[in-house]
Amino acid sequence: MSFLSSYLKPYRKTLIATLILAGINQVFSLMDPQVLRWLIDNYLTTPDKRTANEYLMGILMGLG
């Protein structure tokens, strides 16, 4: 184990940044189904409440 820690010591900041970015990536991966649920609930199931332009822009851009 000391061999591994001695090898990684110069790369400590890079290793910490990589772990933080990996955690952020996981958060966004977990949010993906929620965004898709929001789009389906707000745009695909109620097309009659919006104009055709609002409906298309809502689906393409994810804006409400």
PDBQT receptor file of N, H, CA, C and O in Angstrom, charges set to zero:
ATOM      1  N   MET A   1       0.816  -1.189   0.000  1.00  0.00    +0.000 N 
ATOM      2  CA  MET A   1       0.000   0.000   0.000  1.00  0.00    +0.000 C 
ATOM      3  C   MET A   1       0.862   1.256   0.000  1.00  0.00    +0.000 C 
ATOM      4  O   MET A   1       0.482   2.263  -0.598  1.00  0.00    +0.000 OA
ATOM      5  N   SER A   2       1.999   1.214   0.650  1.00  0.00    +0.000 N 
ATOM      6  H   SER A   2       2.308   0.396   1.136  1.00  0.00    +0.000 HD
ATOM      7  CA  SER A   2       2.868   2.388   0.681  1.00  0.00    +0.000 C 
ATOM      8  C   SER A   2       3.435   2.683  -0.708  1.00  0.00    +0.000 C 
ATOM      9  O   SER A   2       3.711   3.836  -1.040  1.00  0.00    +0.000 OA
ATOM     10  N   PHE A   3       3.607   1.635  -1.515  1.00  0.00    +0.000 N 
ATOM     11  H   PHE A   3       3.382   0.698  -1.245  1.00  0.00    +0.000 HD
ATOM     12  CA  PHE A   3       4.075   1.842  -2.883  1.00  0.00    +0.000 C 
ATOM     13  C   PHE A   3       3.057   2.662  -3.676  1.00  0.00    +0.000 C 
ATOM     14  O   PHE A   3       3.423   3.580  -4.410  1.00  0.00    +0.000 OA
ATOM     15  N   LEU A   4       1.795   2.326  -3.524  1.00  0.00    +0.000 N 
ATOM     16  H   LEU A   4       1.498   1.580  -2.929  1.00  0.00    +0.000 HD
ATOM     17  CA  LEU A   4       0.736   3.040  -4.239  1.00  0.00    +0.000 C 
ATOM     18  C   LEU A   4       0.627   4.485  -3.764  1.00  0.00    +0.000 C 
ATOM     19  O   LEU A   4       0.477   5.394  -4.580  1.00  0.00    +0.000 OA
ATOM     20  N   SER A   5       0.701   4.705  -2.460  1.00  0.00    +0.000 N 
ATOM     21  H   SER A   5       0.823   3.966  -1.796  1.00  0.00    +0.000 HD
ATOM     22  CA  SER A   5       0.596   6.065  -1.944  1.00  0.00    +0.000 C 
ATOM     23  C   SER A   5       1.817   6.904  -2.329  1.00  0.00    +0.000 C 
ATOM     24  O   SER A   5       1.683   8.102  -2.579  1.00  0.00    +0.000 OA
ATOM     25  N   SER A   6       2.969   6.312  -2.380  1.00  0.00    +0.000 N 
ATOM     26  H   SER A   6       3.077   5.339  -2.177  1.00  0.00    +0.000 HD
ATOM     27  CA  SER A   6       4.154   7.066  -2.793  1.00  0.00    +0.000 C 
ATOM     28  C   SER A   6       4.094   7.406  -4.280  1.00  0.00    +0.000 C 
ATOM     29  O   SER A   6       4.605   8.444  -4.701  1.00  0.00    +0.000 OA
ATOM     30  N   TYR A   7       3.482   6.550  -5.063  1.00  0.00    +0.000 N 
ATOM     31  H   TYR A   7       3.067   5.707  -4.721  1.00  0.00    +0.000 HD
ATOM     32  CA  TYR A   7       3.345   6.826  -6.480  1.00  0.00    +0.000 C 
ATOM     33  C   TYR A   7       2.307   7.930  -6.730  1.00  0.00    +0.000 C 
ATOM     34  O   TYR A   7       2.505   8.772  -7.605  1.00  0.00    +0.000 OA
ATOM     35  N   LEU A   8       1.221   7.934  -5.979  1.00  0.00    +0.000 N 
ATOM     36  H   LEU A   8       1.060   7.250  -5.268  1.00  0.00    +0.000 HD
ATOM     37  CA  LEU A   8       0.134   8.887  -6.202  1.00  0.00    +0.000 C 
ATOM     38  C   LEU A   8       0.341  10.236  -5.523  1.00  0.00    +0.000 C 
ATOM     39  O   LEU A   8      -0.413  11.171  -5.792  1.00  0.00    +0.000 OA
ATOM     40  N   LYS A   9       1.326  10.364  -4.663  1.00  0.00    +0.000 N 
ATOM     41  H   LYS A   9       1.939   9.604  -4.445  1.00  0.00    +0.000 HD
ATOM     42  CA  LYS A   9       1.535  11.600  -3.920  1.00  0.00    +0.000 C 
ATOM     43  C   LYS A   9       1.700  12.828  -4.828  1.00  0.00    +0.000 C 
ATOM     44  O   LYS A   9       1.116  13.866  -4.519  1.00  0.00    +0.000 OA
ATOM     45  N   PRO A  10       2.451  12.770  -5.917  1.00  0.00    +0.000 N 
ATOM     46  CA  PRO A  10       2.557  13.960  -6.779  1.00  0.00    +0.000 C 
ATOM     47  C   PRO A  10       1.252  14.296  -7.509  1.00  0.00    +0.000 C 
ATOM     48  O   PRO A  10       1.087  15.412  -8.002  1.00  0.00    +0.000 OA
ATOM     49  N   TYR A  11       0.346  13.355  -7.577  1.00  0.00    +0.000 N 
ATOM     50  H   TYR A  11       0.480  12.449  -7.177  1.00  0.00    +0.000 HD
ATOM     51  CA  TYR A  11      -0.898  13.544  -8.316  1.00  0.00    +0.000 C 
ATOM     52  C   TYR A  11      -2.094  13.739  -7.388  1.00  0.00    +0.000 C 
ATOM     53  O   TYR A  11      -3.234  13.490  -7.780  1.00  0.00    +0.000 OA
ATOM     54  N   ARG A  12      -1.838  14.182  -6.168  1.00  0.00    +0.000 N 
ATOM     55  H   ARG A  12      -0.912  14.385  -5.849  1.00  0.00    +0.000 HD
ATOM     56  CA  ARG A  12      -2.899  14.294  -5.170  1.00  0.00    +0.000 C 
ATOM     57  C   ARG A  12      -4.021  15.234  -5.607  1.00  0.00    +0.000 C 
ATOM     58  O   ARG A  12      -5.196  14.887  -5.488  1.00  0.00    +0.000 OA
ATOM     59  N   LYS A  13      -3.672  16.424  -6.113  1.00  0.00    +0.000 N 
ATOM     60  H   LYS A  13      -2.718  16.706  -6.210  1.00  0.00    +0.000 HD
ATOM     61  CA  LYS A  13      -4.698  17.384  -6.531  1.00  0.00    +0.000 C 
ATOM     62  C   LYS A  13      -5.514  16.839  -7.706  1.00  0.00    +0.000 C 
ATOM     63  O   LYS A  13      -6.733  17.008  -7.757  1.00  0.00    +0.000 OA
ATOM     64  N   THR A  14      -4.842  16.195  -8.631  1.00  0.00    +0.000 N 
ATOM     65  H   THR A  14      -3.853  16.057  -8.590  1.00  0.00    +0.000 HD
ATOM     66  CA  THR A  14      -5.541  15.617  -9.777  1.00  0.00    +0.000 C 
ATOM     67  C   THR A  14      -6.466  14.499  -9.337  1.00  0.00    +0.000 C 
ATOM     68  O   THR A  14      -7.580  14.382  -9.847  1.00  0.00    +0.000 OA
ATOM     69  N   LEU A  15      -6.029  13.685  -8.410  1.00  0.00    +0.000 N 
ATOM     70  H   LEU A  15      -5.124  13.780  -7.995  1.00  0.00    +0.000 HD
ATOM     71  CA  LEU A  15      -6.847  12.590  -7.911  1.00  0.00    +0.000 C 
ATOM     72  C   LEU A  15      -8.087  13.110  -7.180  1.00  0.00    +0.000 C 
ATOM     73  O   LEU A  15      -9.182  12.577  -7.364  1.00  0.00    +0.000 OA
ATOM     74  N   ILE A  16      -7.926  14.131  -6.366  1.00  0.00    +0.000 N 
ATOM     75  H   ILE A  16      -7.037  14.564  -6.216  1.00  0.00    +0.000 HD
ATOM     76  CA  ILE A  16      -9.052  14.717  -5.648  1.00  0.00    +0.000 C 
ATOM     77  C   ILE A  16     -10.036  15.350  -6.624  1.00  0.00    +0.000 C 
ATOM     78  O   ILE A  16     -11.248  15.182  -6.485  1.00  0.00    +0.000 OA
ATOM     79  N   ALA A  17      -9.518  16.079  -7.613  1.00  0.00    +0.000 N 
ATOM     80  H   ALA A  17      -8.534  16.216  -7.726  1.00  0.00    +0.000 HD
ATOM     81  CA  ALA A  17     -10.390  16.694  -8.616  1.00  0.00    +0.000 C 
ATOM     82  C   ALA A  17     -11.142  15.629  -9.404  1.00  0.00    +0.000 C 
ATOM     83  O   ALA A  17     -12.319  15.806  -9.718  1.00  0.00    +0.000 OA
ATOM     84  N   THR A  18     -10.481  14.539  -9.723  1.00  0.00    +0.000 N 
ATOM     85  H   THR A  18      -9.525  14.395  -9.469  1.00  0.00    +0.000 HD
ATOM     86  CA  THR A  18     -11.130  13.454 -10.461  1.00  0.00    +0.000 C 
ATOM     87  C   THR A  18     -12.257  12.833  -9.647  1.00  0.00    +0.000 C 
ATOM     88  O   THR A  18     -13.328  12.553 -10.185  1.00  0.00    +0.000 OA
ATOM     89  N   LEU A  19     -12.027  12.617  -8.369  1.00  0.00    +0.000 N 
ATOM     90  H   LEU A  19     -11.157  12.844  -7.932  1.00  0.00    +0.000 HD
ATOM     91  CA  LEU A  19     -13.073  12.043  -7.521  1.00  0.00    +0.000 C 
ATOM     92  C   LEU A  19     -14.262  12.989  -7.355  1.00  0.00    +0.000 C 
ATOM     93  O   LEU A  19     -15.409  12.542  -7.339  1.00  0.00    +0.000 OA
ATOM     94  N   ILE A  20     -14.000  14.283  -7.232  1.00  0.00    +0.000 N 
ATOM     95  H   ILE A  20     -13.069  14.646  -7.245  1.00  0.00    +0.000 HD
ATOM     96  CA  ILE A  20     -15.090  15.258  -7.123  1.00  0.00    +0.000 C 
ATOM     97  C   ILE A  20     -15.895  15.305  -8.411  1.00  0.00    +0.000 C 
ATOM     98  O   ILE A  20     -17.125  15.316  -8.373  1.00  0.00    +0.000 OA
ATOM     99  N   LEU A  21     -15.211  15.334  -9.558  1.00  0.00    +0.000 N 
ATOM    100  H   LEU A  21     -14.212  15.326  -9.589  1.00  0.00    +0.000 HD
ATOM    101  CA  LEU A  21     -15.917  15.368 -10.836  1.00  0.00    +0.000 C 
ATOM    102  C   LEU A  21     -16.682  14.074 -11.090  1.00  0.00    +0.000 C 
ATOM    103  O   LEU A  21     -17.744  14.103 -11.711  1.00  0.00    +0.000 OA
ATOM    104  N   ALA A  22     -16.170  12.955 -10.630  1.00  0.00    +0.000 N 
ATOM    105  H   ALA A  22     -15.306  12.932 -10.126  1.00  0.00    +0.000 HD
ATOM    106  CA  ALA A  22     -16.896  11.690 -10.770  1.00  0.00    +0.000 C 
ATOM    107  C   ALA A  22     -18.174  11.716  -9.940  1.00  0.00    +0.000 C 
ATOM    108  O   ALA A  22     -19.204  11.200 -10.372  1.00  0.00    +0.000 OA
ATOM    109  N   GLY A  23     -18.116  12.308  -8.762  1.00  0.00    +0.000 N 
ATOM    110  H   GLY A  23     -17.279  12.728  -8.410  1.00  0.00    +0.000 HD
ATOM    111  CA  GLY A  23     -19.318  12.450  -7.931  1.00  0.00    +0.000 C 
ATOM    112  C   GLY A  23     -20.353  13.355  -8.581  1.00  0.00    +0.000 C 
ATOM    113  O   GLY A  23     -21.546  13.055  -8.550  1.00  0.00    +0.000 OA
ATOM    114  N   ILE A  24     -19.908  14.462  -9.170  1.00  0.00    +0.000 N 
ATOM    115  H   ILE A  24     -18.939  14.706  -9.196  1.00  0.00    +0.000 HD
ATOM    116  CA  ILE A  24     -20.819  15.367  -9.881  1.00  0.00    +0.000 C 
ATOM    117  C   ILE A  24     -21.446  14.655 -11.063  1.00  0.00    +0.000 C 
ATOM    118  O   ILE A  24     -22.636  14.826 -11.330  1.00  0.00    +0.000 OA
ATOM    119  N   ASN A  25     -20.667  13.866 -11.769  1.00  0.00    +0.000 N 
ATOM    120  H   ASN A  25     -19.701  13.727 -11.552  1.00  0.00    +0.000 HD
ATOM    121  CA  ASN A  25     -21.179  13.102 -12.901  1.00  0.00    +0.000 C 
ATOM    122  C   ASN A  25     -22.273  12.131 -12.456  1.00  0.00    +0.000 C 
ATOM    123  O   ASN A  25     -23.273  11.970 -13.155  1.00  0.00    +0.000 OA
ATOM    124  N   GLN A  26     -22.100  11.499 -11.328  1.00  0.00    +0.000 N 
ATOM    125  H   GLN A  26     -21.288  11.630 -10.760  1.00  0.00    +0.000 HD
ATOM    126  CA  GLN A  26     -23.108  10.574 -10.831  1.00  0.00    +0.000 C 
ATOM    127  C   GLN A  26     -24.402  11.306 -10.467  1.00  0.00    +0.000 C 
ATOM    128  O   GLN A  26     -25.493  10.784 -10.694  1.00  0.00    +0.000 OA
ATOM    129  N   VAL A  27     -24.286  12.501  -9.910  1.00  0.00    +0.000 N 
ATOM    130  H   VAL A  27     -23.399  12.925  -9.726  1.00  0.00    +0.000 HD
ATOM    131  CA  VAL A  27     -25.481  13.286  -9.581  1.00  0.00    +0.000 C 
ATOM    132  C   VAL A  27     -26.257  13.606 -10.849  1.00  0.00    +0.000 C 
ATOM    133  O   VAL A  27     -27.479  13.461 -10.875  1.00  0.00    +0.000 OA
ATOM    134  N   PHE A  28     -25.569  14.039 -11.902  1.00  0.00    +0.000 N 
ATOM    135  H   PHE A  28     -24.576  14.157 -11.881  1.00  0.00    +0.000 HD
ATOM    136  CA  PHE A  28     -26.251  14.339 -13.156  1.00  0.00    +0.000 C 
ATOM    137  C   PHE A  28     -26.822  13.081 -13.800  1.00  0.00    +0.000 C 
ATOM    138  O   PHE A  28     -27.868  13.143 -14.446  1.00  0.00    +0.000 OA
ATOM    139  N   SER A  29     -26.164  11.960 -13.637  1.00  0.00    +0.000 N 
ATOM    140  H   SER A  29     -25.315  11.910 -13.112  1.00  0.00    +0.000 HD
ATOM    141  CA  SER A  29     -26.701  10.704 -14.173  1.00  0.00    +0.000 C 
ATOM    142  C   SER A  29     -27.985  10.307 -13.446  1.00  0.00    +0.000 C 
ATOM    143  O   SER A  29     -28.890   9.740 -14.058  1.00  0.00    +0.000 OA
ATOM    144  N   LEU A  30     -28.069  10.594 -12.167  1.00  0.00    +0.000 N 
ATOM    145  H   LEU A  30     -27.333  11.054 -11.670  1.00  0.00    +0.000 HD
ATOM    146  CA  LEU A  30     -29.286  10.293 -11.413  1.00  0.00    +0.000 C 
ATOM    147  C   LEU A  30     -30.410  11.280 -11.721  1.00  0.00    +0.000 C 
ATOM    148  O   LEU A  30     -31.584  10.944 -11.572  1.00  0.00    +0.000 OA
ATOM    149  N   MET A  31     -30.064  12.485 -12.147  1.00  0.00    +0.000 N 
ATOM    150  H   MET A  31     -29.110  12.758 -12.268  1.00  0.00    +0.000 HD
ATOM    151  CA  MET A  31     -31.075  13.483 -12.476  1.00  0.00    +0.000 C 
ATOM    152  C   MET A  31     -31.701  13.245 -13.847  1.00  0.00    +0.000 C 
ATOM    153  O   MET A  31     -32.803  13.730 -14.101  1.00  0.00    +0.000 OA
ATOM    154  N   ASP A  32     -31.045  12.528 -14.722  1.00  0.00    +0.000 N 
ATOM    155  H   ASP A  32     -30.149  12.134 -14.516  1.00  0.00    +0.000 HD
ATOM    156  CA  ASP A  32     -31.521  12.311 -16.080  1.00  0.00    +0.000 C 
ATOM    157  C   ASP A  32     -32.937  11.732 -16.128  1.00  0.00    +0.000 C 
ATOM    158  O   ASP A  32     -33.762  12.257 -16.876  1.00  0.00    +0.000 OA
ATOM    159  N   PRO A  33     -33.263  10.687 -15.377  1.00  0.00    +0.000 N 
ATOM    160  CA  PRO A  33     -34.647  10.196 -15.417  1.00  0.00    +0.000 C 
ATOM    161  C   PRO A  33     -35.663  11.210 -14.891  1.00  0.00    +0.000 C 
ATOM    162  O   PRO A  33     -36.810  11.219 -15.338  1.00  0.00    +0.000 OA
ATOM    163  N   GLN A  34     -35.260  12.056 -13.954  1.00  0.00    +0.000 N 
ATOM    164  H   GLN A  34     -34.328  12.049 -13.591  1.00  0.00    +0.000 HD
ATOM    165  CA  GLN A  34     -36.180  13.063 -13.426  1.00  0.00    +0.000 C 
ATOM    166  C   GLN A  34     -36.499  14.111 -14.487  1.00  0.00    +0.000 C 
ATOM    167  O   GLN A  34     -37.642  14.554 -14.600  1.00  0.00    +0.000 OA
ATOM    168  N   VAL A  35     -35.505  14.504 -15.255  1.00  0.00    +0.000 N 
ATOM    169  H   VAL A  35     -34.577  14.145 -15.163  1.00  0.00    +0.000 HD
ATOM    170  CA  VAL A  35     -35.730  15.472 -16.327  1.00  0.00    +0.000 C 
ATOM    171  C   VAL A  35     -36.636  14.865 -17.393  1.00  0.00    +0.000 C 
ATOM    172  O   VAL A  35     -37.545  15.530 -17.890  1.00  0.00    +0.000 OA
ATOM    173  N   LEU A  36     -36.391  13.617 -17.742  1.00  0.00    +0.000 N 
ATOM    174  H   LEU A  36     -35.652  13.077 -17.338  1.00  0.00    +0.000 HD
ATOM    175  CA  LEU A  36     -37.232  12.942 -18.723  1.00  0.00    +0.000 C 
ATOM    176  C   LEU A  36     -38.667  12.810 -18.212  1.00  0.00    +0.000 C 
ATOM    177  O   LEU A  36     -39.608  12.984 -18.987  1.00  0.00    +0.000 OA
ATOM    178  N   ARG A  37     -38.854  12.509 -16.934  1.00  0.00    +0.000 N 
ATOM    179  H   ARG A  37     -38.090  12.367 -16.304  1.00  0.00    +0.000 HD
ATOM    180  CA  ARG A  37     -40.187  12.425 -16.343  1.00  0.00    +0.000 C 
ATOM    181  C   ARG A  37     -40.889  13.771 -16.421  1.00  0.00    +0.000 C 
ATOM    182  O   ARG A  37     -42.078  13.837 -16.732  1.00  0.00    +0.000 OA
ATOM    183  N   TRP A  38     -40.157  14.844 -16.139  1.00  0.00    +0.000 N 
ATOM    184  H   TRP A  38     -39.191  14.790 -15.886  1.00  0.00    +0.000 HD
ATOM    185  CA  TRP A  38     -40.722  16.179 -16.190  1.00  0.00    +0.000 C 
ATOM    186  C   TRP A  38     -41.166  16.520 -17.611  1.00  0.00    +0.000 C 
ATOM    187  O   TRP A  38     -42.247  17.074 -17.810  1.00  0.00    +0.000 OA
ATOM    188  N   LEU A  39     -40.335  16.190 -18.592  1.00  0.00    +0.000 N 
ATOM    189  H   LEU A  39     -39.457  15.741 -18.431  1.00  0.00    +0.000 HD
ATOM    190  CA  LEU A  39     -40.705  16.466 -19.982  1.00  0.00    +0.000 C 
ATOM    191  C   LEU A  39     -41.940  15.678 -20.395  1.00  0.00    +0.000 C 
ATOM    192  O   LEU A  39     -42.829  16.218 -21.054  1.00  0.00    +0.000 OA
ATOM    193  N   ILE A  40     -42.002  14.424 -20.020  1.00  0.00    +0.000 N 
ATOM    194  H   ILE A  40     -41.280  13.985 -19.485  1.00  0.00    +0.000 HD
ATOM    195  CA  ILE A  40     -43.150  13.600 -20.389  1.00  0.00    +0.000 C 
ATOM    196  C   ILE A  40     -44.412  14.098 -19.697  1.00  0.00    +0.000 C 
ATOM    197  O   ILE A  40     -45.459  14.218 -20.334  1.00  0.00    +0.000 OA
ATOM    198  N   ASP A  41     -44.327  14.390 -18.405  1.00  0.00    +0.000 N 
ATOM    199  H   ASP A  41     -43.477  14.293 -17.887  1.00  0.00    +0.000 HD
ATOM    200  CA  ASP A  41     -45.503  14.826 -17.663  1.00  0.00    +0.000 C 
ATOM    201  C   ASP A  41     -46.012  16.193 -18.117  1.00  0.00    +0.000 C 
ATOM    202  O   ASP A  41     -47.221  16.419 -18.157  1.00  0.00    +0.000 OA
ATOM    203  N   ASN A  42     -45.115  17.094 -18.456  1.00  0.00    +0.000 N 
ATOM    204  H   ASN A  42     -44.132  16.910 -18.424  1.00  0.00    +0.000 HD
ATOM    205  CA  ASN A  42     -45.524  18.459 -18.770  1.00  0.00    +0.000 C 
ATOM    206  C   ASN A  42     -45.782  18.713 -20.248  1.00  0.00    +0.000 C 
ATOM    207  O   ASN A  42     -46.507  19.649 -20.584  1.00  0.00    +0.000 OA
ATOM    208  N   TYR A  43     -45.215  17.915 -21.134  1.00  0.00    +0.000 N 
ATOM    209  H   TYR A  43     -44.626  17.155 -20.861  1.00  0.00    +0.000 HD
ATOM    210  CA  TYR A  43     -45.348  18.221 -22.552  1.00  0.00    +0.000 C 
ATOM    211  C   TYR A  43     -45.995  17.111 -23.367  1.00  0.00    +0.000 C 
ATOM    212  O   TYR A  43     -46.812  17.396 -24.243  1.00  0.00    +0.000 OA
ATOM    213  N   LEU A  44     -45.661  15.886 -23.110  1.00  0.00    +0.000 N 
ATOM    214  H   LEU A  44     -44.998  15.655 -22.399  1.00  0.00    +0.000 HD
ATOM    215  CA  LEU A  44     -46.176  14.822 -23.957  1.00  0.00    +0.000 C 
ATOM    216  C   LEU A  44     -47.581  14.401 -23.589  1.00  0.00    +0.000 C 
ATOM    217  O   LEU A  44     -48.313  13.903 -24.444  1.00  0.00    +0.000 OA
ATOM    218  N   THR A  45     -47.978  14.585 -22.346  1.00  0.00    +0.000 N 
ATOM    219  H   THR A  45     -47.383  14.989 -21.652  1.00  0.00    +0.000 HD
ATOM    220  CA  THR A  45     -49.319  14.154 -21.939  1.00  0.00    +0.000 C 
ATOM    221  C   THR A  45     -50.348  15.268 -22.014  1.00  0.00    +0.000 C 
ATOM    222  O   THR A  45     -51.545  14.995 -21.928  1.00  0.00    +0.000 OA
ATOM    223  N   THR A  46     -49.919  16.526 -22.172  1.00  0.00    +0.000 N 
ATOM    224  H   THR A  46     -48.947  16.748 -22.242  1.00  0.00    +0.000 HD
ATOM    225  CA  THR A  46     -50.857  17.645 -22.241  1.00  0.00    +0.000 C 
ATOM    226  C   THR A  46     -50.566  18.549 -23.436  1.00  0.00    +0.000 C 
ATOM    227  O   THR A  46     -50.271  19.728 -23.238  1.00  0.00    +0.000 OA
ATOM    228  N   PRO A  47     -50.638  18.049 -24.657  1.00  0.00    +0.000 N 
ATOM    229  CA  PRO A  47     -50.320  18.906 -25.808  1.00  0.00    +0.000 C 
ATOM    230  C   PRO A  47     -51.410  19.939 -26.103  1.00  0.00    +0.000 C 
ATOM    231  O   PRO A  47     -51.130  20.936 -26.768  1.00  0.00    +0.000 OA
ATOM    232  N   ASP A  48     -52.631  19.736 -25.637  1.00  0.00    +0.000 N 
ATOM    233  H   ASP A  48     -52.859  18.925 -25.097  1.00  0.00    +0.000 HD
ATOM    234  CA  ASP A  48     -53.722  20.644 -25.957  1.00  0.00    +0.000 C 
ATOM    235  C   ASP A  48     -53.671  21.958 -25.178  1.00  0.00    +0.000 C 
ATOM    236  O   ASP A  48     -54.391  22.893 -25.530  1.00  0.00    +0.000 OA
ATOM    237  N   LYS A  49     -52.862  22.061 -24.152  1.00  0.00    +0.000 N 
ATOM    238  H   LYS A  49     -52.277  21.302 -23.866  1.00  0.00    +0.000 HD
ATOM    239  CA  LYS A  49     -52.778  23.273 -23.342  1.00  0.00    +0.000 C 
ATOM    240  C   LYS A  49     -51.800  24.290 -23.918  1.00  0.00    +0.000 C 
ATOM    241  O   LYS A  49     -51.705  25.402 -23.399  1.00  0.00    +0.000 OA
ATOM    242  N   ARG A  50     -51.080  23.942 -24.965  1.00  0.00    +0.000 N 
ATOM    243  H   ARG A  50     -51.158  23.039 -25.386  1.00  0.00    +0.000 HD
ATOM    244  CA  ARG A  50     -50.045  24.820 -25.513  1.00  0.00    +0.000 C 
ATOM    245  C   ARG A  50     -50.228  24.976 -27.018  1.00  0.00    +0.000 C 
ATOM    246  O   ARG A  50     -50.860  24.158 -27.686  1.00  0.00    +0.000 OA
ATOM    247  N   THR A  51     -49.648  26.061 -27.520  1.00  0.00    +0.000 N 
ATOM    248  H   THR A  51     -49.135  26.726 -26.977  1.00  0.00    +0.000 HD
ATOM    249  CA  THR A  51     -49.633  26.214 -28.969  1.00  0.00    +0.000 C 
ATOM    250  C   THR A  51     -48.618  25.237 -29.549  1.00  0.00    +0.000 C 
ATOM    251  O   THR A  51     -47.803  24.672 -28.820  1.00  0.00    +0.000 OA
ATOM    252  N   ALA A  52     -48.672  25.044 -30.847  1.00  0.00    +0.000 N 
ATOM    253  H   ALA A  52     -49.335  25.503 -31.439  1.00  0.00    +0.000 HD
ATOM    254  CA  ALA A  52     -47.754  24.106 -31.490  1.00  0.00    +0.000 C 
ATOM    255  C   ALA A  52     -46.304  24.542 -31.300  1.00  0.00    +0.000 C 
ATOM    256  O   ALA A  52     -45.425  23.704 -31.099  1.00  0.00    +0.000 OA
ATOM    257  N   ASN A  53     -46.051  25.855 -31.362  1.00  0.00    +0.000 N 
ATOM    258  H   ASN A  53     -46.765  26.535 -31.524  1.00  0.00    +0.000 HD
ATOM    259  CA  ASN A  53     -44.691  26.351 -31.197  1.00  0.00    +0.000 C 
ATOM    260  C   ASN A  53     -44.189  26.117 -29.773  1.00  0.00    +0.000 C 
ATOM    261  O   ASN A  53     -43.053  25.679 -29.591  1.00  0.00    +0.000 OA
ATOM    262  N   GLU A  54     -45.008  26.400 -28.761  1.00  0.00    +0.000 N 
ATOM    263  H   GLU A  54     -45.931  26.756 -28.908  1.00  0.00    +0.000 HD
ATOM    264  CA  GLU A  54     -44.615  26.159 -27.367  1.00  0.00    +0.000 C 
ATOM    265  C   GLU A  54     -44.377  24.677 -27.116  1.00  0.00    +0.000 C 
ATOM    266  O   GLU A  54     -43.439  24.298 -26.414  1.00  0.00    +0.000 OA
ATOM    267  N   TYR A  55     -45.220  23.857 -27.685  1.00  0.00    +0.000 N 
ATOM    268  H   TYR A  55     -45.982  24.165 -28.255  1.00  0.00    +0.000 HD
ATOM    269  CA  TYR A  55     -45.096  22.406 -27.519  1.00  0.00    +0.000 C 
ATOM    270  C   TYR A  55     -43.774  21.909 -28.106  1.00  0.00    +0.000 C 
ATOM    271  O   TYR A  55     -43.052  21.150 -27.460  1.00  0.00    +0.000 OA
ATOM    272  N   LEU A  56     -43.463  22.331 -29.311  1.00  0.00    +0.000 N 
ATOM    273  H   LEU A  56     -44.049  22.948 -29.836  1.00  0.00    +0.000 HD
ATOM    274  CA  LEU A  56     -42.231  21.899 -29.967  1.00  0.00    +0.000 C 
ATOM    275  C   LEU A  56     -40.996  22.416 -29.237  1.00  0.00    +0.000 C 
ATOM    276  O   LEU A  56     -40.036  21.674 -29.033  1.00  0.00    +0.000 OA
ATOM    277  N   MET A  57     -41.019  23.679 -28.846  1.00  0.00    +0.000 N 
ATOM    278  H   MET A  57     -41.799  24.283 -29.012  1.00  0.00    +0.000 HD
ATOM    279  CA  MET A  57     -39.862  24.252 -28.138  1.00  0.00    +0.000 C 
ATOM    280  C   MET A  57     -39.688  23.609 -26.759  1.00  0.00    +0.000 C 
ATOM    281  O   MET A  57     -38.563  23.423 -26.296  1.00  0.00    +0.000 OA
ATOM    282  N   GLY A  58     -40.787  23.276 -26.115  1.00  0.00    +0.000 N 
ATOM    283  H   GLY A  58     -41.701  23.427 -26.491  1.00  0.00    +0.000 HD
ATOM    284  CA  GLY A  58     -40.698  22.623 -24.815  1.00  0.00    +0.000 C 
ATOM    285  C   GLY A  58     -40.068  21.259 -24.904  1.00  0.00    +0.000 C 
ATOM    286  O   GLY A  58     -39.292  20.868 -24.033  1.00  0.00    +0.000 OA
ATOM    287  N   ILE A  59     -40.399  20.529 -25.958  1.00  0.00    +0.000 N 
ATOM    288  H   ILE A  59     -41.029  20.847 -26.666  1.00  0.00    +0.000 HD
ATOM    289  CA  ILE A  59     -39.814  19.202 -26.129  1.00  0.00    +0.000 C 
ATOM    290  C   ILE A  59     -38.345  19.306 -26.522  1.00  0.00    +0.000 C 
ATOM    291  O   ILE A  59     -37.498  18.600 -25.974  1.00  0.00    +0.000 OA
ATOM    292  N   LEU A  60     -38.047  20.188 -27.473  1.00  0.00    +0.000 N 
ATOM    293  H   LEU A  60     -38.735  20.761 -27.918  1.00  0.00    +0.000 HD
ATOM    294  CA  LEU A  60     -36.679  20.278 -27.973  1.00  0.00    +0.000 C 
ATOM    295  C   LEU A  60     -35.721  20.916 -26.971  1.00  0.00    +0.000 C 
ATOM    296  O   LEU A  60     -34.570  20.491 -26.869  1.00  0.00    +0.000 OA
ATOM    297  N   MET A  61     -36.163  21.902 -26.249  1.00  0.00    +0.000 N 
ATOM    298  H   MET A  61     -37.098  22.247 -26.332  1.00  0.00    +0.000 HD
ATOM    299  CA  MET A  61     -35.265  22.638 -25.375  1.00  0.00    +0.000 C 
ATOM    300  C   MET A  61     -35.424  22.290 -23.904  1.00  0.00    +0.000 C 
ATOM    301  O   MET A  61     -34.546  22.608 -23.103  1.00  0.00    +0.000 OA
ATOM    302  N   GLY A  62     -36.504  21.656 -23.535  1.00  0.00    +0.000 N 
ATOM    303  H   GLY A  62     -37.218  21.398 -24.185  1.00  0.00    +0.000 HD
ATOM    304  CA  GLY A  62     -36.730  21.325 -22.136  1.00  0.00    +0.000 C 
ATOM    305  C   GLY A  62     -37.106  22.545 -21.305  1.00  0.00    +0.000 C 
ATOM    306  O   GLY A  62     -36.914  22.562 -20.089  1.00  0.00    +0.000 OA
ATOM    307  N   LEU A  63     -37.640  23.558 -21.963  1.00  0.00    +0.000 N 
ATOM    308  H   LEU A  63     -37.797  23.545 -22.951  1.00  0.00    +0.000 HD
ATOM    309  CA  LEU A  63     -38.034  24.775 -21.256  1.00  0.00    +0.000 C 
ATOM    310  C   LEU A  63     -39.523  24.753 -20.966  1.00  0.00    +0.000 C 
ATOM    311  O   LEU A  63     -40.304  24.180 -21.725  1.00  0.00    +0.000 OA
ATOM    312  N   GLY A  64     -39.910  25.379 -19.864  1.00  0.00    +0.000 N 
ATOM    313  H   GLY A  64     -39.275  25.844 -19.248  1.00  0.00    +0.000 HD
ATOM    314  CA  GLY A  64     -41.315  25.362 -19.506  1.00  0.00    +0.000 C 
ATOM    315  C   GLY A  64     -41.996  26.665 -19.577  1.00  0.00    +0.000 C 
ATOM    316  O   GLY A  64     -43.190  26.755 -19.291  1.00  0.00    +0.000 OA
TER     317      GLY A  64
